[in-house]
Amino acid sequence: MDKNNVIDLLQKAKKAHIQWVIRAQALTEGLSVQKESIPVDCTECAFGLWLYSDGQEITAMPGMDVMKEIEAKHFDLHSVYSKIFSIYFPDSKKGFFAKLFSSKPKISAEQQERAKAEFLVLKNISDELTAMLLRLERRLTAIR
């Protein structure tokens, strides 16, 4: 894969990450969001899919230890999001018919505040991850 293609895929993954964060924020602000649009598992979101597929080309490049840091930051992000997810979707482990006939749970003001506080942590992690991705992009651009 050529350098420009690697950078293009990185930029697309970064955009997908930003969209994921926007959907998480919408959820914490009380908007209706499909839980499937914000995967909890770090290997199921669009960024994670890139990280564990095309992103591995970067990992294989000499001197790209930053990818391990990016992976760890991404894992931290999903770890925080799992706390938010459990507030809004506490019945996610129910059976198929229980899910089918249950309505969206009511969130108390206290739960809403807790979710917003967790989102601030998530947003900080996301900002750090985005900054790392920008540095990686500049580094890749500088390679001849």
C-alpha positions as a Markdown table, in Angstrom:
| # | Residue | x | y | z |
|---|---|---|---|---|
| 1 | Met | 0.0 | 0.0 | 0.0 |
| 2 | Asp | 1.4 | 3.4 | -0.9 |
| 3 | Lys | 1.9 | 6.3 | 1.6 |
| 4 | Asn | -1.0 | 8.4 | 0.3 |
| 5 | Asn | -3.4 | 5.5 | 0.6 |
| 6 | Val | -2.2 | 4.8 | 4.2 |
| 7 | Ile | -2.8 | 8.5 | 5.0 |
| 8 | Asp | -6.2 | 8.6 | 3.4 |
| 9 | Leu | -7.3 | 5.5 | 5.3 |
| 10 | Leu | -6.0 | 7.1 | 8.5 |
| 11 | Gln | -7.9 | 10.3 | 7.8 |
| 12 | Lys | -11.1 | 8.3 | 7.2 |
| 13 | Ala | -10.6 | 6.4 | 10.5 |
| 14 | Lys | -10.1 | 9.7 | 12.3 |
| 15 | Lys | -13.3 | 11.1 | 10.9 |
| 16 | Ala | -15.2 | 7.9 | 11.9 |
| 17 | His | -13.8 | 8.2 | 15.4 |
| 18 | Ile | -15.0 | 11.9 | 15.6 |
| 19 | Gln | -18.5 | 10.8 | 14.4 |
| 20 | Trp | -18.6 | 8.0 | 17.1 |
| 21 | Val | -17.8 | 10.6 | 19.7 |
| 22 | Ile | -20.5 | 12.9 | 18.4 |
| 23 | Arg | -23.1 | 10.1 | 18.7 |
| 24 | Ala | -21.9 | 9.4 | 22.2 |
| 25 | Gln | -22.4 | 13.0 | 23.1 |
| 26 | Ala | -25.9 | 13.0 | 21.5 |
| 27 | Leu | -26.8 | 10.1 | 23.7 |
| 28 | Thr | -25.6 | 11.9 | 26.9 |
| 29 | Glu | -27.7 | 14.9 | 25.9 |
| 30 | Gly | -30.9 | 12.9 | 25.8 |
| 31 | Leu | -31.2 | 12.5 | 22.0 |
| 32 | Ser | -32.4 | 9.2 | 20.7 |
| 33 | Val | -29.5 | 7.2 | 19.4 |
| 34 | Gln | -29.4 | 3.6 | 18.3 |
| 35 | Lys | -27.1 | 1.7 | 20.6 |
| 36 | Glu | -25.7 | -0.2 | 17.6 |
| 37 | Ser | -24.4 | 3.1 | 16.1 |
| 38 | Ile | -22.0 | 3.5 | 19.1 |
| 39 | Pro | -20.3 | 0.1 | 19.5 |
| 40 | Val | -19.0 | -0.6 | 23.0 |
| 41 | Asp | -16.4 | -3.0 | 21.9 |
| 42 | Cys | -13.2 | -1.3 | 20.7 |
| 43 | Thr | -12.9 | -3.8 | 17.8 |
| 44 | Glu | -16.3 | -3.1 | 16.4 |
| 45 | Cys | -16.3 | 0.7 | 15.8 |
| 46 | Ala | -15.1 | 2.0 | 12.4 |
| 47 | Phe | -11.9 | 3.3 | 14.0 |
| 48 | Gly | -11.2 | 0.0 | 15.7 |
| 49 | Leu | -11.9 | -1.9 | 12.4 |
| 50 | Trp | -9.3 | 0.3 | 10.8 |
| 51 | Leu | -6.8 | 0.0 | 13.7 |
| 52 | Tyr | -6.9 | -3.8 | 13.6 |
| 53 | Ser | -6.8 | -4.1 | 9.8 |
| 54 | Asp | -5.3 | -1.4 | 7.6 |
| 55 | Gly | -3.7 | 0.3 | 10.6 |
| 56 | Gln | -1.5 | -2.7 | 11.1 |
| 57 | Glu | 0.5 | -1.6 | 8.1 |
| 58 | Ile | 1.6 | 1.4 | 10.1 |
| 59 | Thr | 2.3 | -0.7 | 13.1 |
| 60 | Ala | 4.6 | -2.8 | 11.0 |
| 61 | Met | 6.6 | 0.2 | 9.9 |
| 62 | Pro | 9.9 | 0.9 | 11.8 |
| 63 | Gly | 9.7 | 3.5 | 14.6 |
| 64 | Met | 5.9 | 3.5 | 14.8 |
| 65 | Asp | 5.6 | 2.5 | 18.4 |
| 66 | Val | 3.0 | 5.3 | 18.7 |
| 67 | Met | 0.5 | 2.8 | 17.4 |
| 68 | Lys | 0.6 | 1.0 | 20.7 |
| 69 | Glu | -0.1 | 4.2 | 22.5 |
| 70 | Ile | -3.0 | 4.9 | 20.1 |
| 71 | Glu | -4.4 | 1.4 | 20.7 |
| 72 | Ala | -4.2 | 1.9 | 24.5 |
| 73 | Lys | -5.9 | 5.3 | 24.3 |
| 74 | His | -8.6 | 3.8 | 22.1 |
| 75 | Phe | -9.2 | 1.0 | 24.6 |
| 76 | Asp | -9.4 | 3.6 | 27.4 |
| 77 | Leu | -12.0 | 5.5 | 25.4 |
| 78 | His | -14.2 | 2.4 | 25.0 |
| 79 | Ser | -13.8 | 1.6 | 28.7 |
| 80 | Val | -15.2 | 4.9 | 29.7 |
| 81 | Tyr | -18.0 | 4.6 | 27.1 |
| 82 | Ser | -19.0 | 1.2 | 28.6 |
| 83 | Lys | -19.9 | 3.1 | 31.8 |
| 84 | Ile | -22.1 | 5.5 | 29.8 |
| 85 | Phe | -23.6 | 2.6 | 27.8 |
| 86 | Ser | -24.6 | 0.8 | 30.9 |
| 87 | Ile | -26.6 | 3.8 | 32.1 |
| 88 | Tyr | -28.6 | 4.1 | 28.9 |
| 89 | Phe | -28.9 | 0.5 | 28.0 |
| 90 | Pro | -28.9 | -1.5 | 31.3 |
| 91 | Asp | -30.9 | -4.3 | 29.8 |
| 92 | Ser | -28.5 | -5.0 | 27.0 |
| 93 | Lys | -27.9 | -8.6 | 28.3 |
| 94 | Lys | -31.6 | -9.5 | 28.2 |
| 95 | Gly | -32.9 | -12.1 | 25.8 |
| 96 | Phe | -34.3 | -11.3 | 22.4 |
| 97 | Phe | -38.0 | -11.1 | 23.3 |
| 98 | Ala | -37.3 | -9.0 | 26.4 |
| 99 | Lys | -35.4 | -6.5 | 24.3 |
| 100 | Leu | -38.1 | -6.5 | 21.6 |
| 101 | Phe | -40.9 | -5.6 | 24.0 |
| 102 | Ser | -39.1 | -3.3 | 26.4 |
| 103 | Ser | -39.1 | 0.5 | 25.9 |
| 104 | Lys | -36.1 | 2.7 | 26.3 |
| 105 | Pro | -35.4 | 3.0 | 30.1 |
| 106 | Lys | -36.1 | 6.3 | 31.8 |
| 107 | Ile | -32.9 | 7.9 | 33.0 |
| 108 | Ser | -32.9 | 9.8 | 36.3 |
| 109 | Ala | -31.4 | 13.3 | 36.6 |
| 110 | Glu | -28.6 | 11.7 | 38.7 |
| 111 | Gln | -27.9 | 9.1 | 36.0 |
| 112 | Gln | -27.9 | 11.9 | 33.3 |
| 113 | Glu | -25.4 | 13.9 | 35.3 |
| 114 | Arg | -23.2 | 10.9 | 35.8 |
| 115 | Ala | -23.3 | 10.1 | 32.1 |
| 116 | Lys | -22.4 | 13.7 | 31.2 |
| 117 | Ala | -19.5 | 13.5 | 33.7 |
| 118 | Glu | -18.3 | 10.3 | 32.1 |
| 119 | Phe | -18.6 | 11.9 | 28.7 |
| 120 | Leu | -16.3 | 14.7 | 29.7 |
| 121 | Val | -13.7 | 12.1 | 30.6 |
| 122 | Leu | -14.4 | 10.4 | 27.3 |
| 123 | Lys | -14.1 | 13.7 | 25.4 |
| 124 | Asn | -10.7 | 14.4 | 27.0 |
| 125 | Ile | -9.4 | 10.9 | 26.0 |
| 126 | Ser | -10.8 | 11.5 | 22.5 |
| 127 | Asp | -9.0 | 14.8 | 22.2 |
| 128 | Glu | -5.7 | 13.2 | 23.2 |
| 129 | Leu | -6.3 | 10.4 | 20.7 |
| 130 | Thr | -7.2 | 12.8 | 18.0 |
| 131 | Ala | -4.0 | 14.8 | 18.7 |
| 132 | Met | -2.0 | 11.6 | 18.5 |
| 133 | Leu | -3.6 | 10.8 | 15.2 |
| 134 | Leu | -2.7 | 14.2 | 13.8 |
| 135 | Arg | 0.9 | 13.8 | 14.9 |
| 136 | Leu | 0.9 | 10.3 | 13.3 |
| 137 | Glu | -0.5 | 11.8 | 10.1 |
| 138 | Arg | 2.2 | 14.5 | 10.0 |
| 139 | Arg | 4.9 | 11.9 | 10.6 |
| 140 | Leu | 3.6 | 9.7 | 7.8 |
| 141 | Thr | 3.5 | 12.7 | 5.5 |
| 142 | Ala | 7.1 | 13.5 | 6.2 |
| 143 | Ile | 8.2 | 10.0 | 5.2 |
| 144 | Arg | 9.8 | 9.9 | 1.7 |
